[in-house]
Amino acid sequence: MARPRAQGRDTAADFKKIVEGLSAARLSGADESQADMERAFAYLDSVAVSSLNRSPAPDLEDANHRLADLLSHEPPVGENYRLLRLGGAPAAYAMVINFGLGGPAAVRIYAGIAGRYAFAARIDRLVQKDFLDSDLELLPVSRSEAVFVTVAGRTDDLSTGMFSAWRFDGQHAISLWNSDLLQQSNYEADDNGFHLVYCSQVDEDHPSECLKMSRDLYRFQGGDWKRVETAEFPPDKPPAK
């Protein structure tokens, strides 16, 4: 089956060449082409919308197989495209985009009216200038709301990453919270909320060593993103949950 063309022009082969260029520019420190990035986004949007509208109930497994066919690197280190279902009703869907190791990276959100899905919102460095677009992950954190956390970075030996909470209101991706860059970070999302463990006090004389760890629990409650629990502990002795 032929792949859909973005803006009536680009093919899957074109898309792969664009991605190779974007990844190479990021790794070399060269200027990145905004026009090429928009072309790549448009092509991925066409694949996502086509996949979401193929049947009344979107088949994410099939959609993600189609996206996996677009990988341009061999092996695809740092490159991936993945659709996820967000919370709320009717459901919205988010695509996590990593063009290559170290970036660029982005999130695209698709919403439906009467069962027909279309591109609705975006998170990327072209519109959110301070967005850390490197090695991106996304976790839905609410069943009833389209609230999610993005995780960026976390590729060094200390698992140093930045965490951001967002809510999709049907038209826009609204920023709820941003962390600092946190080293020795680990995280998970479950029915109880978003759990974040990180080094909260670094040894200034030995920056790779941690003096104190923290564990925070966040929830989306009453329309706000809230830290509802926090605990501190030595690096070698985490407290019981």
Secondary structure as a PSIPRED ss2 file (coil, helix, strand):
# PSIPRED VFORMAT (PSIPRED V4.0)

   1 M C   1.000  0.000  0.000
   2 A C   1.000  0.000  0.000
   3 R C   1.000  0.000  0.000
   4 P C   1.000  0.000  0.000
   5 R C   1.000  0.000  0.000
   6 A E   0.000  0.000  1.000
   7 Q C   1.000  0.000  0.000
   8 G C   1.000  0.000  0.000
   9 R C   1.000  0.000  0.000
  10 D E   0.000  0.000  1.000
  11 T C   1.000  0.000  0.000
  12 A H   0.000  1.000  0.000
  13 A H   0.000  1.000  0.000
  14 D H   0.000  1.000  0.000
  15 F H   0.000  1.000  0.000
  16 K H   0.000  1.000  0.000
  17 K H   0.000  1.000  0.000
  18 I H   0.000  1.000  0.000
  19 V H   0.000  1.000  0.000
  20 E H   0.000  1.000  0.000
  21 G H   0.000  1.000  0.000
  22 L H   0.000  1.000  0.000
  23 S H   0.000  1.000  0.000
  24 A H   0.000  1.000  0.000
  25 A H   0.000  1.000  0.000
  26 R H   0.000  1.000  0.000
  27 L H   0.000  1.000  0.000
  28 S H   0.000  1.000  0.000
  29 G C   1.000  0.000  0.000
  30 A C   1.000  0.000  0.000
  31 D C   1.000  0.000  0.000
  32 E C   1.000  0.000  0.000
  33 S C   1.000  0.000  0.000
  34 Q H   0.000  1.000  0.000
  35 A H   0.000  1.000  0.000
  36 D H   0.000  1.000  0.000
  37 M H   0.000  1.000  0.000
  38 E H   0.000  1.000  0.000
  39 R H   0.000  1.000  0.000
  40 A H   0.000  1.000  0.000
  41 F H   0.000  1.000  0.000
  42 A H   0.000  1.000  0.000
  43 Y H   0.000  1.000  0.000
  44 L H   0.000  1.000  0.000
  45 D H   0.000  1.000  0.000
  46 S H   0.000  1.000  0.000
  47 V H   0.000  1.000  0.000
  48 A H   0.000  1.000  0.000
  49 V H   0.000  1.000  0.000
  50 S H   0.000  1.000  0.000
  51 S H   0.000  1.000  0.000
  52 L H   0.000  1.000  0.000
  53 N C   1.000  0.000  0.000
  54 R C   1.000  0.000  0.000
  55 S C   1.000  0.000  0.000
  56 P C   1.000  0.000  0.000
  57 A C   1.000  0.000  0.000
  58 P C   1.000  0.000  0.000
  59 D C   1.000  0.000  0.000
  60 L H   0.000  1.000  0.000
  61 E H   0.000  1.000  0.000
  62 D H   0.000  1.000  0.000
  63 A H   0.000  1.000  0.000
  64 N H   0.000  1.000  0.000
  65 H H   0.000  1.000  0.000
  66 R H   0.000  1.000  0.000
  67 L H   0.000  1.000  0.000
  68 A H   0.000  1.000  0.000
  69 D C   1.000  0.000  0.000
  70 L C   1.000  0.000  0.000
  71 L C   1.000  0.000  0.000
  72 S C   1.000  0.000  0.000
  73 H C   1.000  0.000  0.000
  74 E C   1.000  0.000  0.000
  75 P C   1.000  0.000  0.000
  76 P C   1.000  0.000  0.000
  77 V C   1.000  0.000  0.000
  78 G C   1.000  0.000  0.000
  79 E E   0.000  0.000  1.000
  80 N E   0.000  0.000  1.000
  81 Y E   0.000  0.000  1.000
  82 R E   0.000  0.000  1.000
  83 L E   0.000  0.000  1.000
  84 L E   0.000  0.000  1.000
  85 R E   0.000  0.000  1.000
  86 L C   1.000  0.000  0.000
  87 G C   1.000  0.000  0.000
  88 G C   1.000  0.000  0.000
  89 A C   1.000  0.000  0.000
  90 P C   1.000  0.000  0.000
  91 A C   1.000  0.000  0.000
  92 A C   1.000  0.000  0.000
  93 Y E   0.000  0.000  1.000
  94 A E   0.000  0.000  1.000
  95 M E   0.000  0.000  1.000
  96 V E   0.000  0.000  1.000
  97 I E   0.000  0.000  1.000
  98 N E   0.000  0.000  1.000
  99 F E   0.000  0.000  1.000
 100 G C   1.000  0.000  0.000
 101 L C   1.000  0.000  0.000
 102 G C   1.000  0.000  0.000
 103 G C   1.000  0.000  0.000
 104 P C   1.000  0.000  0.000
 105 A E   0.000  0.000  1.000
 106 A E   0.000  0.000  1.000
 107 V E   0.000  0.000  1.000
 108 R E   0.000  0.000  1.000
 109 I E   0.000  0.000  1.000
 110 Y E   0.000  0.000  1.000
 111 A E   0.000  0.000  1.000
 112 G E   0.000  0.000  1.000
 113 I E   0.000  0.000  1.000
 114 A C   1.000  0.000  0.000
 115 G C   1.000  0.000  0.000
 116 R E   0.000  0.000  1.000
 117 Y E   0.000  0.000  1.000
 118 A E   0.000  0.000  1.000
 119 F E   0.000  0.000  1.000
 120 A E   0.000  0.000  1.000
 121 A E   0.000  0.000  1.000
 122 R E   0.000  0.000  1.000
 123 I E   0.000  0.000  1.000
 124 D C   1.000  0.000  0.000
 125 R C   1.000  0.000  0.000
 126 L C   1.000  0.000  0.000
 127 V C   1.000  0.000  0.000
 128 Q C   1.000  0.000  0.000
 129 K C   1.000  0.000  0.000
 130 D C   1.000  0.000  0.000
 131 F C   1.000  0.000  0.000
 132 L C   1.000  0.000  0.000
 133 D C   1.000  0.000  0.000
 134 S C   1.000  0.000  0.000
 135 D C   1.000  0.000  0.000
 136 L C   1.000  0.000  0.000
 137 E E   0.000  0.000  1.000
 138 L E   0.000  0.000  1.000
 139 L E   0.000  0.000  1.000
 140 P E   0.000  0.000  1.000
 141 V C   1.000  0.000  0.000
 142 S C   1.000  0.000  0.000
 143 R C   1.000  0.000  0.000
 144 S C   1.000  0.000  0.000
 145 E C   1.000  0.000  0.000
 146 A C   1.000  0.000  0.000
 147 V E   0.000  0.000  1.000
 148 F E   0.000  0.000  1.000
 149 V E   0.000  0.000  1.000
 150 T E   0.000  0.000  1.000
 151 V E   0.000  0.000  1.000
 152 A E   0.000  0.000  1.000
 153 G E   0.000  0.000  1.000
 154 R C   1.000  0.000  0.000
 155 T C   1.000  0.000  0.000
 156 D C   1.000  0.000  0.000
 157 D C   1.000  0.000  0.000
 158 L C   1.000  0.000  0.000
 159 S C   1.000  0.000  0.000
 160 T C   1.000  0.000  0.000
 161 G E   0.000  0.000  1.000
 162 M E   0.000  0.000  1.000
 163 F E   0.000  0.000  1.000
 164 S E   0.000  0.000  1.000
 165 A E   0.000  0.000  1.000
 166 W E   0.000  0.000  1.000
 167 R E   0.000  0.000  1.000
 168 F E   0.000  0.000  1.000
 169 D C   1.000  0.000  0.000
 170 G C   1.000  0.000  0.000
 171 Q C   1.000  0.000  0.000
 172 H C   1.000  0.000  0.000
 173 A E   0.000  0.000  1.000
 174 I E   0.000  0.000  1.000
 175 S E   0.000  0.000  1.000
 176 L E   0.000  0.000  1.000
 177 W E   0.000  0.000  1.000
 178 N E   0.000  0.000  1.000
 179 S C   1.000  0.000  0.000
 180 D C   1.000  0.000  0.000
 181 L C   1.000  0.000  0.000
 182 L E   0.000  0.000  1.000
 183 Q C   1.000  0.000  0.000
 184 Q C   1.000  0.000  0.000
 185 S C   1.000  0.000  0.000
 186 N E   0.000  0.000  1.000
 187 Y E   0.000  0.000  1.000
 188 E E   0.000  0.000  1.000
 189 A E   0.000  0.000  1.000
 190 D E   0.000  0.000  1.000
 191 D C   1.000  0.000  0.000
 192 N C   1.000  0.000  0.000
 193 G E   0.000  0.000  1.000
 194 F E   0.000  0.000  1.000
 195 H E   0.000  0.000  1.000
 196 L E   0.000  0.000  1.000
 197 V E   0.000  0.000  1.000
 198 Y E   0.000  0.000  1.000
 199 C E   0.000  0.000  1.000
 200 S E   0.000  0.000  1.000
 201 Q E   0.000  0.000  1.000
 202 V E   0.000  0.000  1.000
 203 D C   1.000  0.000  0.000
 204 E C   1.000  0.000  0.000
 205 D C   1.000  0.000  0.000
 206 H C   1.000  0.000  0.000
 207 P C   1.000  0.000  0.000
 208 S C   1.000  0.000  0.000
 209 E C   1.000  0.000  0.000
 210 C E   0.000  0.000  1.000
 211 L E   0.000  0.000  1.000
 212 K E   0.000  0.000  1.000
 213 M E   0.000  0.000  1.000
 214 S E   0.000  0.000  1.000
 215 R E   0.000  0.000  1.000
 216 D E   0.000  0.000  1.000
 217 L E   0.000  0.000  1.000
 218 Y E   0.000  0.000  1.000
 219 R E   0.000  0.000  1.000
 220 F E   0.000  0.000  1.000
 221 Q E   0.000  0.000  1.000
 222 G C   1.000  0.000  0.000
 223 G C   1.000  0.000  0.000
 224 D E   0.000  0.000  1.000
 225 W E   0.000  0.000  1.000
 226 K E   0.000  0.000  1.000
 227 R E   0.000  0.000  1.000
 228 V E   0.000  0.000  1.000
 229 E E   0.000  0.000  1.000
 230 T E   0.000  0.000  1.000
 231 A E   0.000  0.000  1.000
 232 E E   0.000  0.000  1.000
 233 F E   0.000  0.000  1.000
 234 P C   1.000  0.000  0.000
 235 P C   1.000  0.000  0.000
 236 D C   1.000  0.000  0.000
 237 K C   1.000  0.000  0.000
 238 P C   1.000  0.000  0.000
 239 P C   1.000  0.000  0.000
 240 A C   1.000  0.000  0.000
 241 K C   1.000  0.000  0.000
